[in-house]
Amino acid sequence: MNQHIRPARAEDAARIAEIEIFNYRLNFYPIFQSDEYYFGELQVPARMEELLADGLTGFYVYDDGVVKGFLRICGDELQKLFVEPALQGQHIGAALLAYALSAHGVTWLWALEKNTRAIRFYERHGFRLTDTKKLEEDTTEYLIRMEH
């Protein structure tokens, strides 16, 4: 499946922004309950601009004709991994994670402690929870470090 994974390009910015925002709303809105942020501030055009301004550094997409998921790597940290919600369960996330591990030597990540679905996914792929936690910026929720 790695043949479908490539570095992100400028033309991918809209899909990356859509996938990220839809996942944020689906997975994080129930925890944080912020209408202002999730349905006001968090908009595809603004996120596209941020992605393009950042140069899509460290972003890789799963593209089999359509961009279906993406990840972001910084050093040996997996910073983001999201799959289009309608396409989850088709091993796209597993392929992205395997690529991050094998091609980029990813060894750790932060997961939102209440995002048990993501934690279970990473545990199935060899990550383990550590005792290291930190507050998510501007919230009362904790991130927990996971290591491979």
C-alpha positions as CSV (number, residue, x, y, z in Angstrom):
1,M,0.0,0.0,0.0
2,N,3.0,2.3,0.4
3,Q,2.9,2.9,-3.4
4,H,-0.1,5.2,-2.6
5,I,1.8,7.4,-0.2
6,R,3.7,10.4,-1.4
7,P,4.8,13.9,-0.1
8,A,1.9,16.4,-0.1
9,R,1.8,19.0,-2.8
10,A,0.1,22.4,-2.9
11,E,-2.9,21.0,-4.8
12,D,-3.5,18.6,-1.9
13,A,-4.1,21.5,0.6
14,A,-7.9,21.5,0.2
15,R,-8.3,17.8,0.8
16,I,-5.9,17.8,3.7
17,A,-7.8,20.7,5.2
18,E,-11.2,19.0,4.7
19,I,-10.0,15.7,6.2
20,E,-8.4,17.4,9.2
21,I,-11.5,19.6,9.9
22,F,-14.0,16.8,9.5
23,N,-12.0,14.6,11.9
24,Y,-11.6,17.5,14.4
25,R,-15.3,18.0,14.4
26,L,-16.1,14.3,14.6
27,N,-13.5,13.3,17.2
28,F,-12.7,16.5,19.3
29,Y,-15.9,18.5,19.2
30,P,-17.7,16.0,21.5
31,I,-14.9,16.5,24.1
32,F,-14.3,20.3,23.8
33,Q,-17.9,21.4,22.9
34,S,-16.8,24.7,21.4
35,D,-19.2,25.8,18.7
36,E,-17.2,29.0,18.2
37,Y,-14.0,27.1,17.4
38,Y,-15.2,24.0,15.6
39,F,-17.9,25.7,13.4
40,G,-16.7,29.3,13.4
41,E,-12.9,29.5,13.3
42,L,-12.2,26.1,11.9
43,Q,-12.9,26.6,8.2
44,V,-11.3,24.9,5.1
45,P,-10.2,28.1,3.3
46,A,-8.3,29.4,6.3
47,R,-6.7,26.0,7.1
48,M,-5.7,25.7,3.4
49,E,-3.9,29.1,3.7
50,E,-2.1,28.0,6.8
51,L,-1.0,24.7,5.2
52,L,0.3,26.5,2.1
53,A,2.1,29.2,4.1
54,D,3.8,26.4,6.1
55,G,4.8,24.8,2.8
56,L,3.2,21.4,3.8
57,T,6.5,20.5,5.5
58,G,6.4,16.9,6.8
59,F,3.0,16.2,5.2
60,Y,2.4,12.9,3.3
61,V,-0.8,11.8,1.7
62,Y,-2.5,8.5,0.9
63,D,-3.5,9.0,-2.8
64,D,-4.9,6.2,-4.9
65,G,-6.4,8.7,-7.3
66,V,-8.1,10.6,-4.5
67,V,-6.4,11.9,-1.4
68,K,-8.0,9.7,1.4
69,G,-5.8,10.5,4.3
70,F,-2.6,12.2,5.5
71,L,0.0,12.3,8.1
72,R,2.5,14.9,9.4
73,I,5.9,13.9,10.7
74,C,8.4,16.1,12.5
75,G,11.7,14.3,13.2
76,D,10.7,11.1,14.9
77,E,7.3,12.4,16.1
78,L,4.1,11.6,14.4
79,Q,2.2,14.9,14.7
80,K,-1.0,14.1,12.8
81,L,-2.6,11.1,11.2
82,F,-6.1,11.5,9.8
83,V,-8.3,9.5,7.3
84,E,-11.4,10.7,5.6
85,P,-14.2,9.7,8.1
86,A,-16.3,8.1,5.3
87,L,-13.3,5.9,4.4
88,Q,-12.1,4.8,7.8
89,G,-11.8,1.0,8.4
90,Q,-10.2,0.4,5.0
91,H,-6.6,0.1,6.3
92,I,-5.6,3.6,5.0
93,G,-4.6,4.7,8.5
94,A,-2.6,1.5,9.0
95,A,-0.8,2.0,5.7
96,L,0.0,5.6,6.6
97,L,1.3,4.6,10.1
98,A,3.4,1.7,8.6
99,Y,4.9,4.2,6.2
100,A,5.7,6.7,9.0
101,L,7.4,3.9,11.0
102,S,9.4,2.3,8.2
103,A,10.3,5.2,6.0
104,H,10.7,7.9,8.6
105,G,11.5,6.1,11.9
106,V,8.7,7.6,13.9
107,T,8.9,6.5,17.5
108,W,6.4,8.6,19.4
109,L,3.3,10.8,19.4
110,W,0.9,12.7,21.6
111,A,-2.7,11.4,21.8
112,L,-5.6,13.2,23.5
113,E,-6.3,11.1,26.6
114,K,-10.0,11.0,26.0
115,N,-9.6,10.0,22.3
116,T,-9.7,6.3,23.2
117,R,-10.5,5.2,19.7
118,A,-7.1,6.7,18.5
119,I,-5.3,5.3,21.4
120,R,-6.6,1.8,20.6
121,F,-5.6,2.2,17.0
122,Y,-2.0,3.1,17.9
123,E,-1.8,0.3,20.5
124,R,-2.9,-2.2,17.8
125,H,0.1,-1.0,15.8
126,G,2.7,-1.4,18.5
127,F,2.5,1.9,20.4
128,R,2.2,1.9,24.2
129,L,1.0,4.5,26.6
130,T,3.6,6.2,28.8
131,D,3.2,8.1,32.1
132,T,4.1,11.4,30.4
133,K,1.2,13.8,30.1
134,K,0.7,17.5,29.3
135,L,-2.2,19.8,29.0
136,E,-3.6,20.5,25.5
137,E,-2.9,24.1,24.9
138,D,-5.7,26.4,26.2
139,T,-7.8,23.5,27.6
140,T,-8.1,21.4,30.7
141,E,-7.7,18.2,28.7
142,Y,-4.5,16.1,28.7
143,L,-2.4,14.7,25.9
144,I,-0.6,11.4,26.7
145,R,2.7,10.4,25.1
146,M,2.7,7.1,23.3
147,E,5.9,5.4,22.2
148,H,6.7,2.7,19.7
